[in-house]
Amino acid sequence: MAPKHFLSAATIICNDRNEILLIKGPERGWEMPGGVVEEGESLKDAAIRETKEESGIDIEVTKFCGIFQNVTQNICNTMFLGRPIGGELTTSSESLEVGFFPIEKALEMVTFLNFRQRIEYCLNEENHPFCVDFSEIPL
C-alpha cells in the first residue's frame, strides 16, 4: 500500500561568510537542498544525503528547526540548519545551478510557494521549534 503521507527533509546551510547554499531546480527555481526521506532513513541522514546529491556539499546538521505541513497534499517538510564541512559545488540532475549567496540576495532568489518563508523561519531562532500548517497546491 502506498504511503498516505510523504516526509521530506531540507536544510538551510550557512557558510562562514553568512551565505546560504541554494540549488536551482529544473521546475521550482532556486531553493534550499532537500527531498523525500527514504524508508529506513533518519530525517537527519536524509537532509545530509539530499544536500550532497543536489549540491556536492558535505554538511553537518547543527539544529532541528521545525516542520511545515502541507495539509492538502499530505506532505510534512522537516527543516534543519547546517554548515558545510567538505565537498565541492557540483550540479546534478536535480540542480541546474548551485551556489552560496548572501542571505538577502538568496531570499530574493527563492520564489516558489512558501520556500522563502521556510528559510526565514529557520534563520530566526526565536521561531524554533515551529509547526506550520498550510494548504497550498502547486501550480
Residue frames as qw, qx, qy, qz and C-alpha x, y, z in Angstrom:
[[0.000, 0.889, 0.458, 0.000, 0.00, 0.00, 0.00],
 [0.380, 0.554, -0.029, 0.741, 1.33, 3.43, -0.93],
 [0.293, -0.254, -0.503, 0.773, 2.13, 5.80, 1.96],
 [0.008, -0.837, -0.544, -0.061, -0.57, 8.25, 2.92],
 [0.155, -0.970, 0.066, 0.176, 1.93, 10.94, 3.86],
 [0.741, 0.455, -0.150, 0.471, 5.23, 12.00, 2.37],
 [0.551, -0.783, 0.016, 0.290, 8.07, 13.10, 4.61],
 [0.624, 0.631, -0.093, 0.452, 10.88, 15.32, 3.41],
 [0.601, -0.624, -0.054, 0.497, 13.98, 16.86, 4.95],
 [0.444, 0.768, 0.046, 0.459, 15.56, 20.15, 3.89],
 [0.640, -0.466, -0.162, 0.589, 18.49, 22.11, 5.29],
 [0.150, 0.978, -0.038, 0.137, 19.43, 25.76, 5.39],
 [0.833, -0.109, -0.031, 0.541, 23.22, 25.66, 5.09],
 [0.008, 0.996, -0.084, 0.038, 25.16, 28.77, 6.10],
 [0.786, 0.255, -0.230, 0.514, 28.89, 29.07, 5.44],
 [0.534, -0.445, -0.272, 0.665, 31.39, 31.09, 7.49],
 [0.129, 0.062, 0.192, 0.971, 30.67, 34.16, 5.31],
 [0.316, 0.387, 0.550, -0.669, 26.99, 34.05, 6.35],
 [0.421, 0.267, -0.499, -0.709, 25.91, 32.93, 2.88],
 [0.754, 0.077, 0.515, -0.400, 23.18, 30.38, 2.18],
 [0.178, -0.139, 0.881, 0.416, 23.53, 27.35, -0.10],
 [0.646, 0.422, 0.233, -0.592, 20.87, 27.29, -2.82],
 [0.369, 0.022, 0.826, 0.425, 20.21, 24.95, -5.71],
 [0.449, 0.347, -0.146, -0.810, 18.30, 25.85, -8.86],
 [0.527, 0.143, 0.835, -0.059, 15.92, 23.01, -9.65],
 [0.122, 0.104, 0.702, 0.693, 14.58, 22.38, -13.15],
 [0.161, -0.597, -0.710, -0.338, 10.95, 23.03, -12.12],
 [0.381, -0.812, -0.421, 0.137, 10.86, 25.17, -8.97],
 [0.207, 0.865, -0.166, 0.427, 13.79, 27.52, -9.45],
 [0.240, 0.465, -0.625, 0.580, 16.05, 28.46, -6.54],
 [0.779, -0.516, -0.131, -0.332, 15.50, 26.61, -3.27],
 [0.369, -0.619, 0.668, -0.188, 17.28, 25.01, -0.33],
 [0.399, 0.226, -0.872, -0.170, 18.50, 21.44, -0.84],
 [0.484, -0.075, 0.683, -0.542, 16.19, 18.71, 0.38],
 [0.528, 0.099, -0.659, -0.527, 13.95, 15.85, -0.62],
 [0.851, -0.269, -0.188, -0.409, 11.97, 12.79, 0.35],
 [0.385, -0.510, 0.731, -0.240, 13.14, 10.67, 3.29],
 [0.588, 0.197, -0.736, -0.272, 13.76, 7.09, 2.14],
 [0.880, -0.374, -0.183, -0.230, 12.46, 4.04, 4.01],
 [0.886, -0.252, -0.176, 0.347, 14.74, 3.17, 6.91],
 [0.456, 0.373, -0.103, 0.801, 16.50, 6.55, 6.78],
 [0.275, -0.602, -0.457, 0.594, 16.59, 9.11, 9.59],
 [0.192, 0.950, 0.247, -0.025, 15.47, 12.68, 8.97],
 [0.275, -0.836, 0.337, 0.334, 18.98, 13.95, 9.67],
 [0.538, -0.161, 0.700, 0.440, 20.60, 11.42, 7.34],
 [0.454, 0.659, 0.562, 0.208, 18.10, 12.34, 4.59],
 [0.032, 0.985, 0.018, -0.167, 18.99, 16.03, 4.97],
 [0.387, -0.625, 0.550, 0.397, 22.70, 15.21, 4.67],
 [0.556, 0.134, 0.744, 0.347, 22.20, 12.86, 1.70],
 [0.374, 0.809, 0.448, 0.070, 19.91, 15.20, -0.23],
 [0.063, -0.941, 0.176, 0.282, 22.33, 18.11, 0.19],
 [0.439, -0.418, 0.677, 0.418, 25.23, 16.01, -1.08],
 [0.523, 0.368, 0.724, 0.256, 23.23, 14.66, -4.05],
 [0.281, 0.876, 0.387, 0.062, 21.90, 18.05, -5.11],
 [0.015, 0.990, -0.137, -0.007, 24.90, 20.30, -4.41],
 [0.745, 0.392, -0.397, 0.364, 28.06, 18.21, -3.94],
 [0.068, -0.624, 0.448, -0.637, 28.50, 19.72, -0.46],
 [0.577, -0.231, -0.743, 0.249, 29.02, 17.60, 2.66],
 [0.269, -0.641, 0.068, -0.715, 27.25, 19.07, 5.68],
 [0.229, -0.128, -0.817, 0.513, 26.89, 18.74, 9.40],
 [0.347, -0.678, -0.477, -0.439, 23.34, 19.20, 10.68],
 [0.210, 0.216, -0.504, 0.810, 23.53, 21.61, 13.60],
 [0.267, 0.137, 0.536, -0.789, 19.89, 22.06, 14.60],
 [0.041, 0.488, 0.840, 0.234, 16.34, 20.82, 14.02],
 [0.055, -0.057, 0.019, -0.997, 14.20, 23.90, 13.34],
 [0.505, 0.245, 0.457, -0.691, 10.65, 22.67, 12.81],
 [0.333, 0.258, 0.874, 0.243, 8.04, 21.30, 10.43],
 [0.388, 0.266, -0.155, -0.869, 5.97, 22.74, 7.61],
 [0.374, 0.216, 0.901, -0.043, 2.94, 20.56, 6.93],
 [0.322, 0.095, -0.438, -0.834, 1.10, 20.83, 3.63],
 [0.508, 0.114, 0.688, -0.506, -2.29, 19.57, 4.79],
 [0.704, 0.484, -0.030, -0.519, -3.83, 19.44, 1.30],
 [0.658, 0.516, -0.534, -0.127, -1.04, 17.34, -0.19],
 [0.930, -0.366, 0.012, -0.030, -0.24, 15.23, 2.92],
 [0.687, 0.427, -0.295, 0.508, 3.40, 16.33, 2.99],
 [0.556, -0.815, -0.008, 0.162, 5.49, 17.02, 6.09],
 [0.568, 0.645, -0.233, 0.455, 8.65, 19.04, 5.40],
 [0.697, -0.627, -0.107, 0.332, 11.18, 18.86, 8.23],
 [0.323, 0.877, -0.130, 0.332, 13.64, 21.75, 8.36],
 [0.803, -0.386, -0.074, 0.448, 17.20, 21.82, 9.68],
 [0.078, 0.950, -0.298, -0.056, 20.13, 24.22, 9.97],
 [0.935, -0.057, 0.140, 0.320, 23.55, 23.00, 8.91],
 [0.053, -0.874, 0.364, 0.318, 27.05, 24.02, 7.96],
 [0.807, 0.512, -0.294, -0.018, 29.35, 22.86, 5.16],
 [0.660, -0.602, 0.437, 0.101, 32.19, 20.54, 6.17],
 [0.406, -0.294, 0.725, 0.472, 33.55, 19.47, 2.76],
 [0.557, 0.518, 0.635, 0.134, 32.81, 18.62, -0.84],
 [0.151, -0.193, 0.319, 0.915, 32.69, 20.88, -3.87],
 [0.497, 0.481, 0.215, -0.689, 29.80, 22.71, -5.51],
 [0.093, -0.067, 0.882, 0.457, 28.50, 20.38, -8.22],
 [0.612, 0.127, -0.074, -0.777, 25.30, 20.32, -10.26],
 [0.294, 0.026, 0.955, -0.041, 23.18, 17.19, -10.70],
 [0.064, -0.371, -0.779, -0.502, 20.02, 16.05, -12.47],
 [0.257, -0.745, -0.601, 0.131, 18.14, 17.81, -9.65],
 [0.235, -0.828, -0.055, 0.506, 20.15, 21.05, -9.76],
 [0.610, 0.712, 0.159, 0.311, 20.91, 23.16, -12.82],
 [0.252, 0.669, -0.318, 0.623, 22.98, 25.60, -10.74],
 [0.703, -0.562, -0.373, 0.225, 24.33, 25.63, -7.18],
 [0.362, 0.497, -0.224, 0.756, 26.00, 28.29, -5.07],
 [0.371, -0.516, -0.520, 0.570, 26.33, 30.19, -1.83],
 [0.078, 0.645, 0.290, 0.703, 24.57, 33.57, -1.77],
 [0.002, -0.123, 0.442, -0.889, 24.28, 36.42, 0.76],
 [0.120, 0.374, 0.844, -0.365, 21.11, 35.97, 2.81],
 [0.323, 0.581, 0.204, -0.719, 19.20, 38.97, 1.40],
 [0.326, 0.412, -0.606, -0.597, 20.04, 38.02, -2.19],
 [0.063, -0.025, -0.997, -0.042, 19.13, 34.38, -1.52],
 [0.236, 0.450, 0.688, -0.517, 15.74, 35.38, -0.11],
 [0.390, 0.572, -0.109, -0.713, 15.03, 37.42, -3.26],
 [0.229, 0.327, -0.818, -0.414, 16.02, 34.47, -5.48],
 [0.028, 0.172, 0.976, -0.127, 13.67, 31.96, -3.80],
 [0.381, 0.046, -0.098, -0.918, 10.20, 32.48, -5.27],
 [0.478, -0.127, -0.805, -0.327, 8.49, 29.04, -5.25],
 [0.589, -0.557, -0.569, -0.133, 5.47, 28.68, -2.92],
 [0.466, -0.869, 0.037, -0.163, 6.44, 29.34, 0.70],
 [0.865, 0.077, -0.208, 0.451, 10.12, 28.31, 0.41],
 [0.200, 0.580, -0.230, 0.755, 11.28, 31.83, 1.30],
 [0.604, -0.609, 0.081, -0.507, 9.15, 31.67, 4.48],
 [0.962, -0.191, -0.159, 0.114, 10.79, 28.34, 5.34],
 [0.624, 0.316, -0.252, 0.669, 14.24, 29.89, 5.11],
 [0.125, -0.623, 0.160, -0.756, 13.19, 32.91, 7.18],
 [0.805, -0.505, -0.042, -0.308, 11.69, 30.69, 9.90],
 [0.925, -0.056, -0.188, 0.324, 14.86, 28.62, 10.10],
 [0.458, 0.428, -0.210, 0.750, 17.15, 31.65, 10.29],
 [0.315, -0.579, 0.175, -0.731, 15.12, 33.20, 13.15],
 [0.376, 0.036, -0.882, 0.282, 15.89, 31.01, 16.14],
 [0.315, -0.013, 0.455, -0.833, 13.11, 32.69, 18.14],
 [0.726, 0.102, -0.251, -0.632, 10.71, 30.64, 15.97],
 [0.533, 0.199, -0.822, -0.006, 12.25, 27.27, 16.95],
 [0.224, 0.095, 0.891, 0.383, 10.75, 24.79, 17.14],
 [0.440, 0.260, -0.008, -0.860, 7.87, 25.54, 14.80],
 [0.305, 0.270, 0.905, 0.122, 4.98, 23.61, 13.31],
 [0.276, 0.374, -0.103, -0.879, 3.33, 25.47, 10.43],
 [0.461, 0.369, 0.807, 0.024, 0.22, 24.04, 8.77],
 [0.246, 0.477, -0.195, -0.821, -0.79, 25.30, 5.36],
 [0.662, 0.410, 0.627, -0.009, -2.88, 24.29, 2.37],
 [0.173, 0.713, -0.347, -0.584, -1.19, 25.16, -0.87],
 [0.847, 0.305, 0.427, 0.082, -1.50, 23.44, -4.21],
 [0.336, -0.407, 0.455, 0.718, 1.49, 23.91, -6.53],
 [0.525, 0.622, -0.072, -0.576, 0.74, 25.35, -9.96]]
